[in-house]
Amino acid sequence: MTTIQPNKSSYETHPTNRLIEQGGVPRVSIHDMTPKFFRHEFQLPNQPVVITHALDSSIPVSIDKLIALVGEVEVLTRIYGEDRFSRPKAEWKSYCEMQSMTISRYCDHLKDGSAKRHHRYLALVEMGHTALRSVVGPCLELIANRTGLLQHPEFDMNLWVGPGGHVEPLHYDGMDGTLSQFRGAKRVSLFSPKQTKNLYPFPISQGKMSPSFSQPYIDQPNFEQYPRLTEALAHRKIIILDEGETLYIPVGWWHEIEAIETDYICSINRFWTVDPVWRYAKAPEAGFFLLLAKLSQLRRKLK
Ligand SMILES: O=C(O)CCC(=O)C(=O)O
């Protein structure tokens, strides 16, 4: 780990600030964060940062706590299946299967090992209207207040629960995001939007997989098939996001997320408005992808 002195302007505004860098990504305590500092150092330059101590009042969120608060809530869960990750992504017929069940039932799958065996993941489940807000809401508000991030009008907070070892494949989002670790740790690989062409996004014409996903497996690279991956891997940033930490993932940044081996992990992510909108110029593919998603949403509404 290296200690970085912030540049003069931010140093003058925050003489106590020290950024600790791990894997090429700085870490800042929520107590040292201010909207001005966040905007100049991270949001405007479109750079990721790990924010520490924002979740101290609510960690850990155990499955017993989840069951007590939201066990009866019915949600859609993902099933990737036993052999999906041993097959080339280009052979996948869809991203995953979906199955509806209560959160308690999903926790049974975690406890009896079938979530791990069949790669079941409770992923991206909107929970803003549930009792979970009383536990994690104040932490997310603290992050919003200290960073100045603006909540996206269409998205609230999403729950992610899954077994240790699960890998969520490399992709980017069309908005700013924060990923908060409420239980367990994750290994996160990050690539800047400048690496997009070297990460071989699925072509739009392919139809089955979104162009926001990368075709190769970055931990088992096939350089013959994907020669430009060498260049991308030279720019890979890897961090361990520990329990209690929050990662700011700026729009267009590629991320692959592996739950560190343990019984289970629990995270909450949130999407934020890309502000100012010209930041899409730093991640043009993400802007284009968002536009496509909006058009298909409109088409569905008009039908
Ligand atoms: O934690 C995960 O498994 C994926 C999270 C993610 O993709 C996100 O926060 O944007």
The ligand as a Gaussian input file, in Angstrom:
#p B3LYP/6-31G(d) Opt

LIG

0 1
 O      -21.468000      -7.770000      -6.607000
 C      -21.760000      -8.300000      -7.666000
 O      -21.796000      -9.529000      -7.801000
 C      -22.038000      -7.472000      -8.885000
 C      -22.284000      -6.022000      -8.515000
 C      -22.358000      -5.136000      -9.711000
 O      -22.251000      -5.537000     -10.841000
 C      -22.535000      -3.704000      -9.488000
 O      -22.550000      -3.262000      -8.324000
 O      -22.652000      -2.957000     -10.494000

